[in-house]
Amino acid sequence: MYVGKKQRSLDFMCHEADRFATAAFESLLVDARFERNPRSTAWMLIKGYYAAFFAVHSLLRISGSACTRIASDTAAKINSEIALLLPGSPSVTGGLYLLSLRNGGVEIECKRLDSGKGGSHESLWSLLPGFLNDMESRVLALGAVPEEDTRLISAISDLRNLLTRRGGALWFTQVRNRVNYSHEYGAWFPYINSTTDCDRVKGRFDSWR
């Protein structure tokens, strides 16, 4: 898509990055621990998942991409413009897309995401490995790496190693689904066979304050 004023594209990505970052931090700051039942960890784990989910959305937008859904009514408006400007061109269907800024924001590339990967959560996590690789390449391409960038490269490496041990980035949404829908890990009452170290998880969340 061609955008007449590239600042509109940049403003959109900045607004979206801020919106999702706010959701990520608010998810961590709102206390989900049930002090009367200290072994109740389900909502603490779920809020941790959503904080990570929103954070990845924000990071993608900071880098100029957005995993987002184009609604059917929006697609209809796009198609009406296409019919006027480029008669006979294929129409756009609603669904989940990866929007990426090109040429400084003058153009937005719209790539339909494979529905075979699952829903919107699975589609987002499938983008994480490529995003990490791209960030690492960008930093290394700068040449001399200052201390702050060295820490970033180390964090990317640690996260990549974790994902490799867990079978890939879809591990995040798989854990969320197991807690949410299958009530696994003993996270819900009566907490039988609980595998969660409550204090350690809460301590990690609190460290982001």
Backbone bond lengths (Angstrom), bond angles and torsions (degrees), N, CA, C in turn:
res aa  C-N    CA-C-N  psi(-1)  N-CA   C-N-CA  omega(-1)  CA-C   N-CA-C  phi
1 M - - - 1.447 - - 1.521 108.43 -
2 Y 1.314 115.34 138.00 1.460 121.13 176.71 1.523 108.63 -92.22
3 V 1.331 115.73 134.44 1.461 121.36 179.13 1.518 108.35 -114.37
4 G 1.319 117.27 123.68 1.453 120.83 -176.58 1.522 113.20 -60.52
5 K 1.337 116.63 -44.84 1.458 121.10 179.52 1.526 108.53 -116.99
6 K 1.338 115.41 112.17 1.468 119.04 -175.09 1.526 112.05 -63.21
7 Q 1.338 117.57 -24.40 1.463 119.86 179.92 1.518 110.90 -61.47
8 R 1.329 116.87 -29.38 1.469 119.80 177.70 1.528 110.49 -63.76
9 S 1.329 116.44 -40.71 1.469 120.43 178.34 1.524 110.63 -64.44
10 L 1.341 115.78 -43.77 1.463 120.10 -179.16 1.528 110.63 -66.36
11 D 1.334 116.26 -41.43 1.466 119.67 178.53 1.524 110.64 -62.25
12 F 1.327 116.45 -39.43 1.466 120.53 179.50 1.523 110.62 -61.23
13 M 1.339 116.74 -48.92 1.459 119.98 -178.38 1.524 111.38 -64.96
14 C 1.348 116.94 -39.60 1.461 120.02 179.75 1.528 110.90 -65.16
15 H 1.323 116.31 -43.98 1.464 120.25 178.79 1.524 110.63 -61.56
16 E 1.324 116.33 -44.75 1.463 121.04 -178.73 1.531 111.75 -66.52
17 A 1.333 116.41 -39.81 1.472 119.77 178.58 1.524 109.95 -63.12
18 D 1.331 116.43 -42.15 1.461 120.96 179.06 1.527 111.13 -65.34
19 R 1.322 116.18 -41.76 1.467 120.86 -178.85 1.525 111.03 -61.28
20 F 1.329 116.58 -46.47 1.462 119.86 -178.01 1.529 111.74 -73.86
21 A 1.337 117.70 -33.78 1.466 119.36 176.86 1.523 110.10 -64.49
22 T 1.343 116.79 -40.11 1.461 120.86 177.48 1.530 110.14 -60.18
23 A 1.324 116.71 -43.64 1.464 120.79 179.19 1.527 111.15 -63.98
24 A 1.335 116.63 -37.76 1.468 120.52 -179.92 1.527 110.96 -63.57
25 F 1.333 116.32 -49.33 1.461 119.53 -177.50 1.518 111.56 -70.71
26 E 1.337 117.64 -38.17 1.452 119.25 178.41 1.523 110.83 -63.67
27 S 1.316 116.58 -35.86 1.468 119.94 177.88 1.519 111.01 -61.33
28 L 1.338 116.57 -36.51 1.467 119.89 179.74 1.516 111.81 -77.51
29 L 1.334 117.48 -34.72 1.459 120.84 -173.79 1.519 113.29 -76.86
30 V 1.342 117.38 -29.41 1.466 120.20 179.78 1.524 108.41 -75.07
31 D 1.312 116.71 120.38 1.464 121.21 -174.68 1.527 110.48 -73.59
32 A 1.327 116.37 121.79 1.467 120.82 -179.07 1.518 111.73 -107.96
33 R 1.331 116.45 7.91 1.465 118.42 -178.57 1.530 110.67 -83.95
34 F 1.293 115.19 137.41 1.464 122.49 -178.28 1.520 106.92 -100.69
35 E 1.341 116.29 96.28 1.468 120.61 -171.06 1.533 112.61 -59.79
36 R 1.331 117.10 -31.61 1.468 118.74 -179.09 1.521 110.98 -68.02
37 N 1.311 116.59 -29.40 1.468 122.21 176.38 1.531 107.55 -123.14
38 P 1.323 117.95 79.96 1.468 121.16 -173.57 1.527 114.35 -61.96
39 R 1.328 117.47 -17.15 1.470 118.69 178.08 1.525 112.05 -87.27
40 S 1.328 116.64 -1.82 1.462 120.66 178.04 1.529 108.61 -79.15
41 T 1.309 116.46 105.90 1.472 120.57 -173.25 1.527 113.31 -119.79
42 A 1.327 117.73 -1.16 1.468 119.70 -172.56 1.526 112.42 -56.57
43 W 1.343 116.81 -51.82 1.463 118.85 -176.68 1.513 112.06 -71.32
44 M 1.322 117.26 -26.63 1.455 119.82 175.48 1.533 110.19 -65.61
45 L 1.334 115.51 -41.66 1.464 119.29 178.11 1.527 111.40 -68.27
46 I 1.329 115.90 -40.21 1.465 119.95 -178.48 1.521 110.77 -66.20
47 K 1.329 117.06 -41.18 1.470 118.74 179.41 1.533 109.80 -67.48
48 G 1.335 117.48 -33.82 1.461 119.99 174.91 1.511 111.64 -62.18
49 Y 1.331 114.86 -40.36 1.471 119.03 177.50 1.527 110.66 -61.44
50 Y 1.332 116.45 -48.17 1.464 118.94 -176.39 1.524 111.91 -68.34
51 A 1.322 117.68 -31.33 1.463 119.50 174.92 1.533 109.81 -61.17
52 A 1.336 116.34 -43.57 1.465 120.58 178.46 1.526 111.06 -66.94
53 F 1.327 116.40 -41.36 1.464 122.23 179.20 1.531 110.70 -59.22
54 F 1.344 116.54 -47.86 1.464 120.27 179.38 1.526 111.18 -67.48
55 A 1.341 116.64 -35.51 1.461 120.13 -179.32 1.523 111.12 -63.60
56 V 1.328 117.56 -41.67 1.462 120.26 178.86 1.529 110.31 -64.97
57 H 1.333 116.75 -40.63 1.472 119.75 174.89 1.533 110.32 -56.28
58 S 1.329 116.57 -44.52 1.458 120.74 -178.35 1.526 111.36 -66.11
59 L 1.331 116.59 -44.84 1.466 120.39 -178.93 1.531 111.93 -62.48
60 L 1.325 116.35 -39.58 1.462 119.31 176.59 1.527 110.81 -60.05
61 R 1.328 116.24 -43.75 1.464 120.14 -177.70 1.521 111.74 -68.49
62 I 1.336 117.25 -35.91 1.461 119.96 175.78 1.530 109.87 -60.25
63 S 1.322 116.73 -34.25 1.466 120.55 -178.46 1.532 112.42 -86.90
64 G 1.361 117.02 0.41 1.462 119.49 174.48 1.502 115.08 98.72
65 S 1.333 118.41 17.56 1.466 121.42 178.22 1.524 109.41 -132.62
66 A 1.324 115.84 155.60 1.461 119.74 178.59 1.517 109.59 -144.33
67 C 1.324 115.35 126.75 1.461 121.46 172.16 1.525 105.80 -89.39
68 T 1.325 116.55 107.72 1.461 119.13 -172.92 1.519 111.12 -148.47
69 R 1.310 114.85 162.12 1.460 120.55 -177.99 1.528 110.05 -98.40
70 I 1.319 116.16 130.13 1.458 121.53 172.58 1.523 106.89 -94.09
71 A 1.327 115.46 114.70 1.462 120.41 -177.59 1.521 110.74 -69.24
72 S 1.318 116.10 157.77 1.472 120.87 -176.98 1.528 111.83 -62.22
73 D 1.349 118.04 -36.21 1.465 119.44 179.65 1.526 111.22 -70.35
74 T 1.349 116.41 -32.78 1.465 120.02 175.27 1.527 110.35 -68.12
75 A 1.334 116.16 -41.55 1.469 120.41 177.77 1.526 110.44 -60.91
76 A 1.331 117.45 -37.85 1.465 121.05 179.26 1.523 110.93 -62.66
77 K 1.339 117.17 -40.07 1.467 120.64 178.38 1.526 111.20 -66.59
78 I 1.346 115.50 -40.91 1.470 119.68 177.09 1.524 110.26 -61.42
79 N 1.336 116.35 -43.00 1.466 120.34 -178.28 1.518 112.19 -65.73
80 S 1.326 117.20 -33.41 1.465 119.20 178.02 1.525 110.39 -66.29
81 E 1.348 116.59 -36.29 1.465 120.45 176.68 1.531 110.85 -69.31
82 I 1.336 115.50 -41.10 1.472 119.61 179.45 1.521 110.31 -60.71
83 A 1.334 116.12 -42.48 1.467 120.43 -178.85 1.525 111.45 -61.17
84 L 1.331 117.23 -34.13 1.458 120.95 179.68 1.525 112.14 -77.80
85 L 1.333 115.58 -42.26 1.459 120.06 -173.48 1.528 113.67 -86.78
86 L 1.328 116.08 -38.28 1.461 120.91 -176.17 1.526 109.99 -135.09
87 P 1.318 117.78 71.83 1.475 120.48 -177.84 1.526 111.74 -55.30
88 G 1.329 115.14 138.42 1.461 120.09 178.68 1.509 114.85 88.75
89 S 1.340 117.26 -3.24 1.466 120.21 179.26 1.526 110.28 -75.58
90 P 1.336 117.23 155.24 1.468 119.93 177.43 1.527 110.41 -60.96
91 S 1.302 116.36 147.18 1.466 120.28 179.34 1.516 110.28 -86.53
92 V 1.320 115.42 160.52 1.467 123.14 178.83 1.521 108.39 -96.97
93 T 1.310 116.50 134.37 1.464 120.47 176.64 1.524 109.66 -105.50
94 G 1.312 116.07 151.17 1.456 119.78 177.03 1.519 111.03 -67.77
95 G 1.305 115.86 157.67 1.459 120.09 179.56 1.514 111.24 149.72
96 L 1.319 116.34 -167.40 1.454 122.39 -176.70 1.531 109.98 -89.24
97 Y 1.336 115.56 130.42 1.462 121.19 -176.41 1.525 110.66 -132.58
98 L 1.328 114.66 156.64 1.455 121.57 167.17 1.521 106.37 -104.12
99 L 1.338 116.49 111.90 1.456 121.97 177.84 1.519 108.35 -95.07
100 S 1.324 117.32 127.40 1.465 121.27 -177.74 1.521 110.07 -130.96
101 L 1.342 116.01 130.44 1.458 120.46 178.72 1.527 109.90 -71.81
102 R 1.313 115.54 138.31 1.457 122.15 177.27 1.520 108.56 -130.29
103 N 1.355 116.41 152.41 1.466 122.60 178.27 1.525 111.58 53.00
104 G 1.336 115.78 45.93 1.447 120.49 176.34 1.505 115.12 72.06
105 G 1.319 117.12 12.64 1.454 120.66 178.78 1.516 113.17 106.37
106 V 1.338 117.51 -1.08 1.465 120.84 178.10 1.528 110.30 -69.58
107 E 1.322 115.73 -29.70 1.462 120.47 179.46 1.525 109.79 -125.72
108 I 1.337 115.55 150.35 1.463 121.69 173.65 1.527 107.46 -122.53
109 E 1.326 115.03 117.57 1.460 120.16 176.84 1.527 108.45 -83.98
110 C 1.318 117.04 128.45 1.469 122.67 -178.84 1.521 108.86 -112.27
111 K 1.315 116.65 109.44 1.456 121.78 -178.65 1.517 109.69 -112.33
112 R 1.312 116.15 119.00 1.469 120.52 179.88 1.524 109.26 -66.83
113 L 1.325 116.36 131.15 1.457 120.24 -179.91 1.521 110.20 -86.30
114 D 1.311 115.28 144.44 1.465 122.30 -176.00 1.522 110.41 -65.50
115 S 1.324 116.62 115.57 1.466 120.25 179.58 1.525 111.71 -66.99
116 G 1.342 117.00 -15.70 1.456 120.59 178.90 1.520 113.04 -67.64
117 K 1.350 115.86 -15.55 1.470 119.38 178.95 1.520 111.76 -78.71
118 G 1.333 117.16 -7.52 1.458 120.57 -178.96 1.511 110.79 113.69
119 G 1.331 116.67 -151.07 1.452 121.80 -178.45 1.517 112.71 -84.62
120 S 1.339 115.70 -163.08 1.461 120.80 -175.76 1.532 111.85 -65.42
121 H 1.328 117.66 -32.31 1.462 119.79 -179.97 1.531 110.63 -69.09
122 E 1.311 116.21 -47.11 1.470 119.82 179.68 1.533 110.91 -62.41
123 S 1.328 115.84 -39.58 1.469 119.66 179.91 1.518 110.77 -63.09
124 L 1.338 116.69 -41.32 1.458 119.29 179.41 1.523 111.04 -63.53
125 W 1.334 116.89 -49.66 1.469 119.18 -176.70 1.525 111.93 -64.43
126 S 1.333 117.20 -28.53 1.463 119.29 178.48 1.530 111.68 -66.09
127 L 1.345 116.93 -19.07 1.469 121.12 179.34 1.527 112.30 -84.69
128 L 1.336 117.25 -16.60 1.461 120.43 -173.04 1.530 113.77 -61.75
129 P 1.348 120.90 -46.90 1.470 119.05 -178.97 1.528 112.57 -58.05
130 G 1.336 117.12 -43.87 1.462 119.89 178.69 1.516 112.13 -63.80
131 F 1.333 116.14 -38.44 1.470 120.56 178.00 1.523 110.78 -62.48
132 L 1.331 116.71 -45.37 1.464 120.53 179.95 1.522 110.86 -62.07
133 N 1.326 116.76 -43.47 1.468 120.62 178.51 1.526 110.95 -61.25
134 D 1.330 116.46 -41.72 1.459 121.05 -178.95 1.528 110.94 -65.73
135 M 1.346 116.72 -43.44 1.463 119.95 178.99 1.528 110.93 -62.08
136 E 1.324 116.26 -43.37 1.459 120.35 179.91 1.524 110.97 -62.09
137 S 1.333 116.07 -42.99 1.469 120.36 179.91 1.525 111.48 -64.43
138 R 1.332 116.54 -39.53 1.469 120.19 179.69 1.519 111.18 -62.82
139 V 1.335 116.36 -43.24 1.462 120.18 -178.72 1.522 110.42 -67.09
140 L 1.329 117.22 -45.88 1.459 120.74 -178.14 1.523 112.04 -66.03
141 A 1.351 116.47 -28.82 1.464 120.31 -179.89 1.524 112.13 -69.50
142 L 1.343 116.87 -15.25 1.466 120.24 -179.72 1.523 112.34 -74.67
143 G 1.340 117.14 -12.76 1.456 120.45 -179.89 1.513 111.28 92.97
144 A 1.343 115.70 -118.51 1.464 120.38 -179.65 1.526 109.36 -60.47
145 V 1.336 116.35 124.16 1.462 121.66 -174.84 1.529 109.81 -101.13
146 P 1.353 118.20 113.68 1.476 120.25 177.00 1.522 111.23 -68.81
147 E 1.339 114.97 172.49 1.468 119.94 -174.94 1.520 112.20 -58.67
148 E 1.347 117.11 -41.29 1.471 120.04 -178.17 1.532 110.78 -62.12
149 D 1.330 116.84 -41.20 1.461 120.07 178.75 1.514 111.82 -70.18
150 T 1.319 116.83 -31.77 1.464 120.64 176.17 1.525 110.07 -62.47
151 R 1.344 116.05 -41.12 1.467 119.68 177.87 1.528 110.50 -65.14
152 L 1.338 116.32 -36.42 1.466 119.87 178.14 1.528 110.82 -64.51
153 I 1.323 116.54 -45.44 1.470 120.58 179.04 1.527 109.70 -61.10
154 S 1.330 116.80 -40.25 1.467 121.06 179.45 1.528 110.48 -64.83
155 A 1.346 117.01 -41.69 1.469 120.68 179.71 1.522 110.84 -64.96
156 I 1.328 116.79 -40.58 1.468 120.80 178.21 1.526 109.78 -62.96
157 S 1.333 116.17 -42.92 1.463 120.36 179.88 1.525 111.17 -63.09
158 D 1.335 116.51 -42.98 1.468 120.43 179.46 1.522 110.92 -62.44
159 L 1.340 116.93 -43.55 1.458 120.62 -179.29 1.528 110.69 -67.00
160 R 1.332 116.14 -41.00 1.461 119.41 178.85 1.531 111.01 -62.78
161 N 1.325 116.84 -40.65 1.467 120.52 178.78 1.526 111.23 -65.18
162 L 1.337 115.93 -39.58 1.465 119.94 177.97 1.529 109.96 -61.36
163 L 1.327 116.30 -46.67 1.465 120.28 -178.68 1.526 111.26 -63.31
164 T 1.324 116.16 -37.17 1.468 120.02 178.29 1.524 110.26 -63.03
165 R 1.333 116.58 -43.21 1.467 120.44 179.79 1.523 111.53 -65.56
166 R 1.343 117.37 -30.67 1.460 121.66 -176.68 1.522 113.32 -93.56
167 G 1.323 117.12 0.65 1.463 119.86 176.62 1.512 115.29 93.17
168 G 1.331 117.53 12.38 1.457 120.56 176.64 1.515 113.07 117.66
169 A 1.346 115.02 173.17 1.466 120.84 -173.52 1.525 113.18 -67.41
170 L 1.326 117.27 -21.96 1.466 119.08 179.10 1.527 111.91 -67.45
171 W 1.339 116.77 -9.77 1.460 120.74 177.01 1.526 111.21 -55.04
172 F 1.330 117.14 -37.36 1.464 120.56 -178.70 1.523 111.54 -57.20
173 T 1.324 115.64 -53.42 1.468 118.71 -177.04 1.524 111.40 -72.56
174 Q 1.333 117.51 -26.53 1.464 119.97 176.45 1.529 110.63 -65.78
175 V 1.343 116.66 -41.94 1.468 120.16 177.52 1.515 109.98 -65.21
176 R 1.335 117.33 -44.04 1.466 120.82 178.42 1.525 110.62 -56.90
177 N 1.331 116.45 -44.94 1.466 120.39 -179.61 1.525 111.97 -65.24
178 R 1.331 116.52 -38.00 1.467 119.39 -179.96 1.528 111.15 -66.78
179 V 1.326 116.02 -39.65 1.469 119.34 178.20 1.521 110.21 -70.54
180 N 1.334 115.59 -46.20 1.464 121.66 -173.07 1.524 113.39 -70.12
181 Y 1.320 115.90 -47.84 1.461 119.93 -167.96 1.524 114.38 -107.17
182 S 1.331 116.65 -31.51 1.464 119.54 179.95 1.528 112.58 -99.66
183 H 1.332 116.12 -9.04 1.473 121.79 179.77 1.534 110.93 54.54
184 E 1.315 115.19 47.91 1.461 120.91 -179.82 1.528 111.34 -89.68
185 Y 1.333 115.54 -178.65 1.463 125.83 177.89 1.525 112.97 65.85
186 G 1.327 118.46 9.25 1.459 120.18 -178.95 1.521 112.63 63.25
187 A 1.324 116.58 25.39 1.467 120.30 -176.17 1.524 112.30 -77.93
188 W 1.335 116.48 -21.50 1.461 121.22 179.20 1.539 109.64 -106.33
189 F 1.321 115.69 156.51 1.470 120.85 176.88 1.537 109.46 -53.45
190 P 1.329 120.00 136.65 1.476 127.75 10.46 1.524 114.73 -93.15
191 Y 1.353 118.06 20.75 1.465 122.95 172.76 1.531 113.28 63.18
192 I 1.330 116.55 28.38 1.465 120.12 178.91 1.528 109.18 -70.44
193 N 1.324 116.09 135.89 1.464 122.92 179.98 1.520 111.58 58.80
194 S 1.330 116.10 34.54 1.464 120.03 179.11 1.526 109.87 -59.83
195 T 1.319 115.84 132.17 1.469 120.72 179.66 1.527 111.38 -110.54
196 T 1.329 116.72 12.79 1.461 120.89 -174.07 1.519 111.65 -103.85
197 D 1.325 116.06 128.37 1.459 122.41 173.01 1.530 106.59 -88.80
198 C 1.336 115.88 94.50 1.471 121.70 -171.58 1.522 112.49 -55.93
199 D 1.325 116.65 -49.52 1.465 120.42 -175.27 1.527 111.49 -64.25
200 R 1.319 116.16 -38.17 1.471 119.19 -179.08 1.526 110.53 -67.32
201 V 1.338 116.87 -42.58 1.460 120.39 179.21 1.524 110.39 -63.92
202 K 1.335 117.08 -46.57 1.466 120.68 -179.80 1.525 110.13 -63.21
203 G 1.324 116.85 -38.63 1.463 120.02 178.77 1.533 112.21 -62.37
204 R 1.346 115.70 -39.21 1.461 119.47 177.83 1.532 110.26 -64.56
205 F 1.326 116.70 -43.02 1.466 119.55 179.35 1.531 110.64 -63.58
206 D 1.339 116.43 -45.02 1.457 120.16 -177.42 1.532 111.98 -63.36
207 S 1.324 117.21 -26.85 1.461 120.06 -177.41 1.526 111.78 -67.14
208 W 1.342 117.28 -17.61 1.478 120.35 179.60 1.516 112.50 -81.39
209 R 1.330 117.62 -8.27 1.471 119.38 -177.56 1.516 111.61 -65.79
